[in-house]
Amino acid sequence: YQRRVHGMIRAKEGGLVVVDVRGEDFQGGHITGSINMPYDELDSSLDKIAEVHQRERTVVFYCMNSQVRSPSCASLFMSKLTELGCTNPPEVYVLIGGFQQWVRTRSECEELVTDFDASLWKSIWRAMEVPES
């Protein structure tokens, strides 16, 4: 699914909303055009997000690895749409591999990654023993 999101961002397709639910780990870069809505603050923002984005075609959630926070947020978002009576909800996805995988393969592309801090990511990859791309 990363390739599809990649293509939609590059083509500047309308109807795509990318929600970054990272908090402090947001520093060092993010997917271009994404909205930062930290997981810890989602409860207070969920009504607004659901109302504003219920008419989009596609909503993608991601966090660092997309294993806990983004799946939880996607589920809460879908529940809120149901609660609001949304009859034609958007397709809701979780970006597999999260920002960690996204940035490993796209960090050099400014149209896909914004505010990339290479030195920060080198230290993260070194600490995780992940080979650099």
N, CA, C and O atoms as CSV, one atom per row, in Angstrom:
chain,resi,resn,atom,element,x,y,z
A,1,TYR,N,N,0.814,-1.196,0.000
A,1,TYR,CA,C,0.000,0.000,0.000
A,1,TYR,C,C,0.859,1.262,0.000
A,1,TYR,O,O,0.396,2.322,-0.422
A,2,GLN,N,N,2.108,1.161,0.469
A,2,GLN,CA,C,2.979,2.333,0.462
A,2,GLN,C,C,3.148,2.889,-0.946
A,2,GLN,O,O,3.194,4.105,-1.131
A,3,ARG,N,N,3.239,2.019,-1.928
A,3,ARG,CA,C,3.399,2.500,-3.310
A,3,ARG,C,C,2.178,3.289,-3.773
A,3,ARG,O,O,2.309,4.287,-4.482
A,4,ARG,N,N,0.994,2.840,-3.370
A,4,ARG,CA,C,-0.225,3.562,-3.755
A,4,ARG,C,C,-0.242,4.955,-3.120
A,4,ARG,O,O,-0.536,5.943,-3.793
A,5,VAL,N,N,0.072,5.031,-1.825
A,5,VAL,CA,C,0.128,6.331,-1.142
A,5,VAL,C,C,1.199,7.205,-1.783
A,5,VAL,O,O,0.983,8.392,-2.028
A,6,HIS,N,N,2.351,6.609,-2.048
A,6,HIS,CA,C,3.453,7.293,-2.717
A,6,HIS,C,C,2.955,7.927,-4.027
A,6,HIS,O,O,3.197,9.106,-4.284
A,7,GLY,N,N,2.266,7.140,-4.840
A,7,GLY,CA,C,1.751,7.629,-6.121
A,7,GLY,C,C,0.711,8.725,-5.945
A,7,GLY,O,O,0.703,9.696,-6.703
A,8,MET,N,N,-0.162,8.584,-4.960
A,8,MET,CA,C,-1.192,9.593,-4.727
A,8,MET,C,C,-0.576,10.917,-4.278
A,8,MET,O,O,-1.031,11.987,-4.682
A,9,ILE,N,N,0.456,10.843,-3.444
A,9,ILE,CA,C,1.122,12.071,-2.998
A,9,ILE,C,C,1.831,12.723,-4.175
A,9,ILE,O,O,1.716,13.931,-4.380
A,10,ARG,N,N,2.556,11.935,-4.943
A,10,ARG,CA,C,3.278,12.484,-6.104
A,10,ARG,C,C,2.329,13.111,-7.113
A,10,ARG,O,O,2.636,14.155,-7.689
A,11,ALA,N,N,1.185,12.486,-7.331
A,11,ALA,CA,C,0.223,12.984,-8.311
A,11,ALA,C,C,-0.623,14.121,-7.739
A,11,ALA,O,O,-1.423,14.736,-8.444
A,12,LYS,N,N,-0.425,14.390,-6.433
A,12,LYS,CA,C,-1.200,15.428,-5.740
A,12,LYS,C,C,-2.700,15.210,-5.917
A,12,LYS,O,O,-3.473,16.140,-6.144
A,13,GLU,N,N,-3.075,13.924,-5.801
A,13,GLU,CA,C,-4.488,13.554,-5.929
A,13,GLU,C,C,-5.289,14.130,-4.776
A,13,GLU,O,O,-4.852,14.097,-3.625
A,14,GLY,N,N,-6.432,14.642,-5.083
A,14,GLY,CA,C,-7.331,15.108,-4.041
A,14,GLY,C,C,-7.981,13.924,-3.353
A,14,GLY,O,O,-7.960,12.805,-3.865
A,15,GLY,N,N,-8.552,14.174,-2.203
A,15,GLY,CA,C,-9.268,13.123,-1.503
A,15,GLY,C,C,-8.408,12.247,-0.634
A,15,GLY,O,O,-8.904,11.282,-0.052
A,16,LEU,N,N,-7.119,12.557,-0.528
A,16,LEU,CA,C,-6.215,11.781,0.317
A,16,LEU,C,C,-5.849,12.613,1.535
A,16,LEU,O,O,-5.413,13.758,1.410
A,17,VAL,N,N,-6.029,12.027,2.714
A,17,VAL,CA,C,-5.579,12.654,3.951
A,17,VAL,C,C,-4.651,11.665,4.637
A,17,VAL,O,O,-5.009,10.506,4.844
A,18,VAL,N,N,-3.456,12.130,4.989
A,18,VAL,CA,C,-2.482,11.304,5.679
A,18,VAL,C,C,-2.327,11.872,7.085
A,18,VAL,O,O,-1.966,13.037,7.253
A,19,VAL,N,N,-2.603,11.046,8.096
A,19,VAL,CA,C,-2.578,11.496,9.484
A,19,VAL,C,C,-1.420,10.828,10.219
A,19,VAL,O,O,-1.376,9.606,10.360
A,20,ASP,N,N,-0.492,11.648,10.682
A,20,ASP,CA,C,0.671,11.205,11.439
A,20,ASP,C,C,0.305,11.275,12.918
A,20,ASP,O,O,0.096,12.367,13.446
A,21,VAL,N,N,0.225,10.142,13.590
A,21,VAL,CA,C,-0.197,10.132,14.983
A,21,VAL,C,C,0.984,10.054,15.951
A,21,VAL,O,O,0.806,9.764,17.134
A,22,ARG,N,N,2.183,10.314,15.444
A,22,ARG,CA,C,3.345,10.338,16.337
A,22,ARG,C,C,3.312,11.596,17.195
A,22,ARG,O,O,2.772,12.622,16.782
A,23,GLY,N,N,3.883,11.515,18.370
A,23,GLY,CA,C,3.985,12.666,19.267
A,23,GLY,C,C,5.383,13.229,19.200
A,23,GLY,O,O,5.759,13.875,18.221
A,24,GLU,N,N,6.155,12.984,20.246
A,24,GLU,CA,C,7.530,13.488,20.287
A,24,GLU,C,C,8.394,12.887,19.182
A,24,GLU,O,O,9.353,13.518,18.737
A,25,ASP,N,N,8.073,11.704,18.744
A,25,ASP,CA,C,8.863,11.072,17.683
A,25,ASP,C,C,8.532,11.626,16.300
A,25,ASP,O,O,8.977,11.082,15.289
A,26,PHE,N,N,7.755,12.703,16.252
A,26,PHE,CA,C,7.442,13.403,14.997
A,26,PHE,C,C,8.661,14.150,14.467
A,26,PHE,O,O,8.798,14.356,13.261
A,27,GLN,N,N,9.547,14.553,15.381
A,27,GLN,CA,C,10.728,15.302,14.945
A,27,GLN,C,C,11.605,14.445,14.039
A,27,GLN,O,O,11.680,13.226,14.192
A,28,GLY,N,N,12.239,15.083,13.130
A,28,GLY,CA,C,13.127,14.370,12.218
A,28,GLY,C,C,12.531,14.110,10.857
A,28,GLY,O,O,13.201,13.571,9.976
A,29,GLY,N,N,11.268,14.489,10.671
A,29,GLY,CA,C,10.658,14.354,9.358
A,29,GLY,C,C,9.269,13.757,9.421
A,29,GLY,O,O,8.870,13.154,10.417
A,30,HIS,N,N,8.540,13.942,8.327
A,30,HIS,CA,C,7.192,13.404,8.205
A,30,HIS,C,C,6.828,13.297,6.732
A,30,HIS,O,O,7.499,13.872,5.875
A,31,ILE,N,N,5.767,12.560,6.445
A,31,ILE,CA,C,5.303,12.422,5.069
A,31,ILE,C,C,4.755,13.768,4.620
A,31,ILE,O,O,3.953,14.386,5.320
A,32,THR,N,N,5.181,14.207,3.478
A,32,THR,CA,C,4.769,15.494,2.939
A,32,THR,C,C,3.249,15.599,2.871
A,32,THR,O,O,2.566,14.726,2.335
A,33,GLY,N,N,2.746,16.689,3.427
A,33,GLY,CA,C,1.313,16.945,3.400
A,33,GLY,C,C,0.530,16.288,4.514
A,33,GLY,O,O,-0.685,16.467,4.607
A,34,SER,N,N,1.209,15.527,5.366
A,34,SER,CA,C,0.489,14.844,6.443
A,34,SER,C,C,0.080,15.835,7.531
A,34,SER,O,O,0.666,16.906,7.686
A,35,ILE,N,N,-0.942,15.438,8.270
A,35,ILE,CA,C,-1.442,16.205,9.399
A,35,ILE,C,C,-0.914,15.535,10.657
A,35,ILE,O,O,-1.092,14.330,10.830
A,36,ASN,N,N,-0.271,16.291,11.536
A,36,ASN,CA,C,0.206,15.700,12.791
A,36,ASN,C,C,-0.893,15.809,13.843
A,36,ASN,O,O,-1.275,16.906,14.251
A,37,MET,N,N,-1.385,14.670,14.267
A,37,MET,CA,C,-2.417,14.593,15.286
A,37,MET,C,C,-1.958,13.529,16.276
A,37,MET,O,O,-2.328,12.362,16.149
A,38,PRO,N,N,-1.145,13.931,17.272
A,38,PRO,CA,C,-0.561,12.947,18.193
A,38,PRO,C,C,-1.603,12.032,18.836
A,38,PRO,O,O,-2.696,12.457,19.208
A,39,TYR,N,N,-1.228,10.789,18.950
A,39,TYR,CA,C,-2.071,9.750,19.530
A,39,TYR,C,C,-2.625,10.173,20.886
A,39,TYR,O,O,-3.796,9.942,21.188
A,40,ASP,N,N,-1.773,10.794,21.699
A,40,ASP,CA,C,-2.182,11.212,23.041
A,40,ASP,C,C,-3.266,12.279,23.022
A,40,ASP,O,O,-3.974,12.457,24.013
A,41,GLU,N,N,-3.405,12.988,21.912
A,41,GLU,CA,C,-4.384,14.069,21.813
A,41,GLU,C,C,-5.584,13.696,20.943
A,41,GLU,O,O,-6.475,14.517,20.727
A,42,LEU,N,N,-5.605,12.486,20.455
A,42,LEU,CA,C,-6.634,12.103,19.494
A,42,LEU,C,C,-8.045,12.163,20.074
A,42,LEU,O,O,-8.976,12.590,19.391
A,43,ASP,N,N,-8.210,11.742,21.320
A,43,ASP,CA,C,-9.554,11.764,21.919
A,43,ASP,C,C,-10.188,13.142,21.833
A,43,ASP,O,O,-11.375,13.262,21.531
A,44,SER,N,N,-9.409,14.178,22.096
A,44,SER,CA,C,-9.959,15.532,22.079
A,44,SER,C,C,-10.158,16.059,20.664
A,44,SER,O,O,-10.894,17.026,20.469
A,45,SER,N,N,-9.525,15.450,19.683
A,45,SER,CA,C,-9.601,15.929,18.298
A,45,SER,C,C,-10.425,15.038,17.380
A,45,SER,O,O,-10.679,15.401,16.232
A,46,LEU,N,N,-10.842,13.892,17.864
A,46,LEU,CA,C,-11.474,12.897,17.001
A,46,LEU,C,C,-12.754,13.402,16.348
A,46,LEU,O,O,-12.972,13.159,15.161
A,47,ASP,N,N,-13.599,14.094,17.090
A,47,ASP,CA,C,-14.841,14.617,16.505
A,47,ASP,C,C,-14.540,15.525,15.317
A,47,ASP,O,O,-15.151,15.403,14.255
A,48,LYS,N,N,-13.595,16.433,15.511
A,48,LYS,CA,C,-13.241,17.381,14.448
A,48,LYS,C,C,-12.661,16.660,13.241
A,48,LYS,O,O,-13.042,16.937,12.104
A,49,ILE,N,N,-11.742,15.738,13.486
A,49,ILE,CA,C,-11.117,14.997,12.384
A,49,ILE,C,C,-12.178,14.231,11.593
A,49,ILE,O,O,-12.179,14.255,10.363
A,50,ALA,N,N,-13.066,13.563,12.294
A,50,ALA,CA,C,-14.092,12.763,11.622
A,50,ALA,C,C,-15.037,13.649,10.819
A,50,ALA,O,O,-15.387,13.313,9.687
A,51,GLU,N,N,-15.451,14.771,11.389
A,51,GLU,CA,C,-16.360,15.669,10.666
A,51,GLU,C,C,-15.699,16.252,9.428
A,51,GLU,O,O,-16.307,16.304,8.358
A,52,VAL,N,N,-14.463,16.686,9.574
A,52,VAL,CA,C,-13.759,17.335,8.462
A,52,VAL,C,C,-13.402,16.343,7.363
A,52,VAL,O,O,-13.491,16.671,6.180
A,53,HIS,N,N,-12.999,15.137,7.743
A,53,HIS,CA,C,-12.460,14.205,6.752
A,53,HIS,C,C,-13.390,13.053,6.377
A,53,HIS,O,O,-12.958,12.129,5.689
A,54,GLN,N,N,-14.634,13.078,6.799
A,54,GLN,CA,C,-15.533,11.977,6.454
A,54,GLN,C,C,-15.879,11.948,4.970
A,54,GLN,O,O,-16.356,10.929,4.469
A,55,ARG,N,N,-15.650,13.031,4.272
A,55,ARG,CA,C,-15.982,13.081,2.838
A,55,ARG,C,C,-14.777,12.808,1.929
A,55,ARG,O,O,-14.903,12.813,0.704
A,56,GLU,N,N,-13.625,12.573,2.531
A,56,GLU,CA,C,-12.441,12.251,1.740
A,56,GLU,C,C,-12.588,10.847,1.161
A,56,GLU,O,O,-13.387,10.045,1.646
A,57,ARG,N,N,-11.819,10.564,0.135
A,57,ARG,CA,C,-11.845,9.218,-0.452
A,57,ARG,C,C,-10.998,8.248,0.347
A,57,ARG,O,O,-11.373,7.091,0.538
A,58,THR,N,N,-9.838,8.732,0.818
A,58,THR,CA,C,-8.886,7.852,1.490
A,58,THR,C,C,-8.255,8.565,2.674
A,58,THR,O,O,-7.803,9.703,2.550
A,59,VAL,N,N,-8.223,7.905,3.809
A,59,VAL,CA,C,-7.542,8.422,4.996
A,59,VAL,C,C,-6.537,7.363,5.431
A,59,VAL,O,O,-6.889,6.204,5.648
A,60,VAL,N,N,-5.274,7.782,5.557
A,60,VAL,CA,C,-4.195,6.870,5.928
A,60,VAL,C,C,-3.596,7.336,7.253
A,60,VAL,O,O,-3.232,8.503,7.402
A,61,PHE,N,N,-3.498,6.429,8.200
A,61,PHE,CA,C,-2.884,6.717,9.492
A,61,PHE,C,C,-1.511,6.064,9.535
A,61,PHE,O,O,-1.314,4.971,9.004
A,62,TYR,N,N,-0.556,6.751,10.180
A,62,TYR,CA,C,0.745,6.125,10.399
A,62,TYR,C,C,1.380,6.665,11.670
A,62,TYR,O,O,1.076,7.766,12.128
A,63,CYS,N,N,2.271,5.854,12.223
A,63,CYS,CA,C,3.109,6.260,13.343
A,63,CYS,C,C,4.520,5.761,13.001
A,63,CYS,O,O,4.829,5.566,11.826
A,64,MET,N,N,5.359,5.556,13.985
A,64,MET,CA,C,6.740,5.160,13.677
A,64,MET,C,C,6.798,3.808,12.959
A,64,MET,O,O,7.451,3.685,11.923
A,65,ASN,N,N,6.121,2.802,13.503
A,65,ASN,CA,C,6.157,1.469,12.902
A,65,ASN,C,C,4.782,0.971,12.471
A,65,ASN,O,O,4.668,-0.095,11.866
A,66,SER,N,N,3.745,1.735,12.779
A,66,SER,CA,C,2.352,1.386,12.457
A,66,SER,C,C,1.947,0.033,13.014
A,66,SER,O,O,1.314,-0.774,12.333
A,67,GLN,N,N,2.324,-0.199,14.270
A,67,GLN,CA,C,1.944,-1.446,14.910
A,67,GLN,C,C,0.938,-1.258,16.037
A,67,GLN,O,O,0.164,-2.171,16.320
A,68,VAL,N,N,0.929,-0.085,16.694
A,68,VAL,CA,C,0.040,0.115,17.831
A,68,VAL,C,C,-0.792,1.383,17.672
A,68,VAL,O,O,-2.019,1.320,17.587
A,69,ARG,N,N,-0.130,2.521,17.632
A,69,ARG,CA,C,-0.854,3.794,17.645
A,69,ARG,C,C,-1.713,4.005,16.409
A,69,ARG,O,O,-2.897,4.318,16.539
A,70,SER,N,N,-1.163,3.846,15.229
A,70,SER,CA,C,-1.956,4.119,14.025
A,70,SER,C,C,-3.100,3.121,13.825
A,70,SER,O,O,-4.183,3.545,13.423
A,71,PRO,N,N,-2.922,1.817,14.082
A,71,PRO,CA,C,-4.092,0.930,13.969
A,71,PRO,C,C,-5.196,1.317,14.953
A,71,PRO,O,O,-6.379,1.273,14.615
A,72,SER,N,N,-4.807,1.692,16.159
A,72,SER,CA,C,-5.787,2.101,17.156
A,72,SER,C,C,-6.530,3.358,16.705
A,72,SER,O,O,-7.752,3.437,16.833
A,73,CYS,N,N,-5.798,4.334,16.181
A,73,CYS,CA,C,-6.417,5.575,15.711
A,73,CYS,C,C,-7.336,5.331,14.519
A,73,CYS,O,O,-8.409,5.927,14.430
A,74,ALA,N,N,-6.925,4.464,13.611
A,74,ALA,CA,C,-7.767,4.147,12.454
A,74,ALA,C,C,-9.084,3.523,12.912
A,74,ALA,O,O,-10.150,3.846,12.386
A,75,SER,N,N,-9.001,2.638,13.883
A,75,SER,CA,C,-10.200,2.000,14.416
A,75,SER,C,C,-11.115,3.018,15.103
A,75,SER,O,O,-12.329,2.996,14.901
A,76,LEU,N,N,-10.539,3.902,15.906
A,76,LEU,CA,C,-11.322,4.951,16.565
A,76,LEU,C,C,-11.977,5.871,15.540
A,76,LEU,O,O,-13.129,6.273,15.702
A,77,PHE,N,N,-11.236,6.198,14.488
A,77,PHE,CA,C,-11.760,7.062,13.425
A,77,PHE,C,C,-12.969,6.412,12.749
A,77,PHE,O,O,-13.992,7.062,12.536
A,78,MET,N,N,-12.843,5.126,12.416
A,78,MET,CA,C,-13.951,4.429,11.758
A,78,MET,C,C,-15.163,4.339,12.681
A,78,MET,O,O,-16.300,4.480,12.232
A,79,SER,N,N,-14.922,4.107,13.955
A,79,SER,CA,C,-16.027,4.069,14.917
A,79,SER,C,C,-16.725,5.413,15.013
A,79,SER,O,O,-17.950,5.479,15.107
A,80,LYS,N,N,-15.950,6.479,14.989
A,80,LYS,CA,C,-16.519,7.822,15.067
A,80,LYS,C,C,-17.346,8.117,13.818
A,80,LYS,O,O,-18.404,8.739,13.921
A,81,LEU,N,N,-16.896,7.690,12.656
A,81,LEU,CA,C,-17.670,7.893,11.429
A,81,LEU,C,C,-19.011,7.175,11.522
A,81,LEU,O,O,-20.036,7.714,11.105
A,82,THR,N,N,-19.007,5.968,12.066
A,82,THR,CA,C,-20.248,5.218,12.254
A,82,THR,C,C,-21.173,5.967,13.211
A,82,THR,O,O,-22.373,6.090,12.969
A,83,GLU,N,N,-20.595,6.460,14.291
A,83,GLU,CA,C,-21.365,7.216,15.278
A,83,GLU,C,C,-21.985,8.474,14.666
A,83,GLU,O,O,-23.095,8.867,15.027
A,84,LEU,N,N,-21.261,9.098,13.738
A,84,LEU,CA,C,-21.759,10.304,13.070
A,84,LEU,C,C,-22.778,9.992,11.976
A,84,LEU,O,O,-23.372,10.902,11.397
A,85,GLY,N,N,-22.979,8.703,11.696
A,85,GLY,CA,C,-23.937,8.307,10.675
A,85,GLY,C,C,-23.428,8.486,9.262
A,85,GLY,O,O,-24.217,8.661,8.333
A,86,CYS,N,N,-22.134,8.445,9.091
A,86,CYS,CA,C,-21.524,8.606,7.769
A,86,CYS,C,C,-21.948,7.435,6.876
A,86,CYS,O,O,-21.645,6.280,7.172
A,87,THR,N,N,-22.651,7.744,5.779
A,87,THR,CA,C,-23.166,6.682,4.908
A,87,THR,C,C,-22.204,6.291,3.785
A,87,THR,O,O,-22.342,5.220,3.194
A,88,ASN,N,N,-21.242,7.149,3.496
A,88,ASN,CA,C,-20.275,6.854,2.442
A,88,ASN,C,C,-18.872,7.161,2.974
A,88,ASN,O,O,-18.230,8.112,2.529
A,89,PRO,N,N,-18.402,6.355,3.926
A,89,PRO,CA,C,-17.127,6.658,4.573
A,89,PRO,C,C,-15.937,6.476,3.621
A,89,PRO,O,O,-16.021,5.747,2.632
A,90,PRO,N,N,-14.837,7.153,3.940
A,90,PRO,CA,C,-13.626,6.969,3.131
A,90,PRO,C,C,-13.021,5.590,3.382
A,90,PRO,O,O,-13.348,4.919,4.361
A,91,GLU,N,N,-12.149,5.191,2.494
A,91,GLU,CA,C,-11.342,4.001,2.737
A,91,GLU,C,C,-10.327,4.409,3.796
A,91,GLU,O,O,-9.696,5.459,3.671
A,92,VAL,N,N,-10.163,3.608,4.820
A,92,VAL,CA,C,-9.248,3.927,5.914
A,92,VAL,C,C,-8.161,2.865,5.952
A,92,VAL,O,O,-8.441,1.666,5.965
A,93,TYR,N,N,-6.910,3.328,5.970
A,93,TYR,CA,C,-5.769,2.425,5.942
A,93,TYR,C,C,-4.768,2.783,7.025
A,93,TYR,O,O,-4.755,3.894,7.553
A,94,VAL,N,N,-3.931,1.806,7.336
A,94,VAL,CA,C,-2.763,2.002,8.186
A,94,VAL,C,C,-1.561,1.753,7.285
A,94,VAL,O,O,-1.498,0.735,6.596
A,95,LEU,N,N,-0.619,2.669,7.291
A,95,LEU,CA,C,0.567,2.548,6.445
A,95,LEU,C,C,1.487,1.478,7.016
A,95,LEU,O,O,2.147,1.700,8.031
A,96,ILE,N,N,1.531,0.337,6.374
A,96,ILE,CA,C,2.347,-0.781,6.849
A,96,ILE,C,C,3.818,-0.370,6.897
A,96,ILE,O,O,4.352,0.198,5.944
A,97,GLY,N,N,4.453,-0.666,8.017
A,97,GLY,CA,C,5.858,-0.320,8.201
A,97,GLY,C,C,6.052,1.072,8.766
A,97,GLY,O,O,7.145,1.420,9.212
A,98,GLY,N,N,4.999,1.866,8.750
A,98,GLY,CA,C,5.048,3.208,9.328
A,98,GLY,C,C,6.090,4.118,8.701
A,98,GLY,O,O,6.625,3.856,7.624
A,99,PHE,N,N,6.355,5.198,9.422
A,99,PHE,CA,C,7.311,6.184,8.917
A,99,PHE,C,C,8.713,5.609,8.855
A,99,PHE,O,O,9.509,6.000,8.002
A,100,GLN,N,N,9.021,4.682,9.752
A,100,GLN,CA,C,10.337,4.049,9.766
A,100,GLN,C,C,10.661,3.452,8.393
A,100,GLN,O,O,11.744,3.684,7.854
A,101,GLN,N,N,9.735,2.693,7.834
A,101,GLN,CA,C,9.977,2.080,6.528
A,101,GLN,C,C,9.858,3.112,5.406
A,101,GLN,O,O,10.632,3.087,4.449
A,102,TRP,N,N,8.890,4.015,5.527
A,102,TRP,CA,C,8.696,5.051,4.514
A,102,TRP,C,C,9.986,5.856,4.317
A,102,TRP,O,O,10.435,6.060,3.189
A,103,VAL,N,N,10.569,6.306,5.421
A,103,VAL,CA,C,11.740,7.169,5.342
A,103,VAL,C,C,12.982,6.408,4.872
A,103,VAL,O,O,13.862,6.986,4.235
A,104,ARG,N,N,13.051,5.126,5.182
A,104,ARG,CA,C,14.212,4.340,4.741
A,104,ARG,C,C,14.298,4.266,3.221
A,104,ARG,O,O,15.391,4.177,2.662
A,105,THR,N,N,13.156,4.303,2.559
A,105,THR,CA,C,13.165,4.160,1.104
A,105,THR,C,C,12.883,5.458,0.355
A,105,THR,O,O,12.984,5.499,-0.871
A,106,ARG,N,N,12.530,6.519,1.082
A,106,ARG,CA,C,12.133,7.755,0.398
A,106,ARG,C,C,12.743,9.022,0.986
A,106,ARG,O,O,12.313,10.118,0.625
A,107,SER,N,N,13.714,8.920,1.864
A,107,SER,CA,C,14.239,10.090,2.566
A,107,SER,C,C,14.851,11.141,1.644
A,107,SER,O,O,14.884,12.321,1.994
A,108,GLU,N,N,15.320,10.745,0.506
A,108,GLU,CA,C,15.959,11.691,-0.415
A,108,GLU,C,C,14.966,12.452,-1.280
A,108,GLU,O,O,15.353,13.383,-1.986
A,109,CYS,N,N,13.710,12.077,-1.238
A,109,CYS,CA,C,12.696,12.676,-2.101
A,109,CYS,C,C,11.881,13.718,-1.332
A,109,CYS,O,O,10.993,13.368,-0.555
A,110,GLU,N,N,12.185,14.996,-1.553
A,110,GLU,CA,C,11.538,16.075,-0.813
A,110,GLU,C,C,10.034,16.152,-1.040
A,110,GLU,O,O,9.311,16.664,-0.185
A,111,GLU,N,N,9.554,15.658,-2.163
A,111,GLU,CA,C,8.110,15.713,-2.369
A,111,GLU,C,C,7.383,14.637,-1.575
A,111,GLU,O,O,6.154,14.645,-1.511
A,112,LEU,N,N,8.122,13.713,-0.968
A,112,LEU,CA,C,7.512,12.639,-0.177
A,112,LEU,C,C,7.861,12.704,1.310
A,112,LEU,O,O,7.122,12.177,2.143
A,113,VAL,N,N,8.978,13.345,1.646
A,113,VAL,CA,C,9.411,13.475,3.036
A,113,VAL,C,C,9.792,14.924,3.287
A,113,VAL,O,O,10.605,15.499,2.563
A,114,THR,N,N,9.193,15.514,4.325
A,114,THR,CA,C,9.452,16.909,4.675
A,114,THR,C,C,10.200,16.974,6.004
A,114,THR,O,O,9.951,16.172,6.904
A,115,ASP,N,N,11.111,17.924,6.122
A,115,ASP,CA,C,11.876,18.171,7.353
A,115,ASP,C,C,12.708,16.965,7.789
A,115,ASP,O,O,12.849,16.705,8.984
A,116,PHE,N,N,13.250,16.239,6.833
A,116,PHE,CA,C,14.054,15.056,7.141
A,116,PHE,C,C,15.365,15.469,7.790
A,116,PHE,O,O,16.073,16.332,7.271
A,117,ASP,N,N,15.692,14.856,8.925
A,117,ASP,CA,C,16.939,15.107,9.652
A,117,ASP,C,C,17.790,13.845,9.546
A,117,ASP,O,O,17.621,12.896,10.312
A,118,ALA,N,N,18.704,13.855,8.584
A,118,ALA,CA,C,19.510,12.663,8.312
A,118,ALA,C,C,20.332,12.229,9.517
A,118,ALA,O,O,20.437,11.031,9.780
A,119,SER,N,N,20.915,13.163,10.253
A,119,SER,CA,C,21.745,12.771,11.398
A,119,SER,C,C,20.913,12.101,12.489
A,119,SER,O,O,21.373,11.145,13.114
A,120,LEU,N,N,19.714,12.582,12.723
A,120,LEU,CA,C,18.829,11.961,13.705
A,120,LEU,C,C,18.488,10.538,13.280
A,120,LEU,O,O,18.541,9.610,14.088
A,121,TRP,N,N,18.142,10.373,12.017
A,121,TRP,CA,C,17.763,9.040,11.540
A,121,TRP,C,C,18.937,8.074,11.522
A,121,TRP,O,O,18.756,6.884,11.778
A,122,LYS,N,N,20.133,8.559,11.225
A,122,LYS,CA,C,21.303,7.673,11.281
A,122,LYS,C,C,21.496,7.145,12.690
A,122,LYS,O,O,21.818,5.972,12.878
A,123,SER,N,N,21.299,8.014,13.691
A,123,SER,CA,C,21.453,7.557,15.077
A,123,SER,C,C,20.325,6.591,15.462
A,123,SER,O,O,20.563,5.632,16.197
A,124,ILE,N,N,19.112,6.830,14.979
A,124,ILE,CA,C,17.995,5.904,15.256
A,124,ILE,C,C,18.281,4.548,14.631
A,124,ILE,O,O,18.137,3.516,15.287
A,125,TRP,N,N,18.688,4.546,13.363
A,125,TRP,CA,C,18.967,3.280,12.686
A,125,TRP,C,C,20.133,2.548,13.347
A,125,TRP,O,O,20.112,1.325,13.479
A,126,ARG,N,N,21.141,3.299,13.757
A,126,ARG,CA,C,22.291,2.687,14.423
A,126,ARG,C,C,21.839,2.051,15.740
A,126,ARG,O,O,22.243,0.933,16.057
A,127,ALA,N,N,21.011,2.750,16.499
A,127,ALA,CA,C,20.530,2.224,17.775
A,127,ALA,C,C,19.648,0.989,17.578
A,127,ALA,O,O,19.623,0.098,18.427
A,128,MET,N,N,18.937,0.941,16.471
A,128,MET,CA,C,18.058,-0.194,16.204
A,128,MET,C,C,18.771,-1.294,15.424
A,128,MET,O,O,18.205,-2.358,15.173
A,129,GLU,N,N,20.003,-1.026,15.049
A,129,GLU,CA,C,20.781,-1.946,14.234
A,129,GLU,C,C,20.085,-2.268,12.931
A,129,GLU,O,O,20.045,-3.417,12.490
A,130,VAL,N,N,19.532,-1.218,12.318
A,130,VAL,CA,C,18.881,-1.336,11.017
A,130,VAL,C,C,19.868,-0.811,9.978
A,130,VAL,O,O,20.334,0.320,10.115
A,131,PRO,N,N,20.202,-1.577,8.956
A,131,PRO,CA,C,21.121,-1.092,7.937
A,131,PRO,C,C,20.543,0.128,7.223
A,131,PRO,O,O,19.354,0.164,6.906
A,132,GLU,N,N,21.384,1.116,6.976
A,132,GLU,CA,C,20.935,2.307,6.257
A,132,GLU,C,C,20.681,1.969,4.802
A,132,GLU,O,O,21.269,1.033,4.259
A,133,SER,N,N,19.799,2.738,4.170
A,133,SER,CA,C,19.524,2.487,2.759
A,133,SER,C,C,20.536,3.176,1.890
A,133,SER,O,O,20.466,3.078,0.665
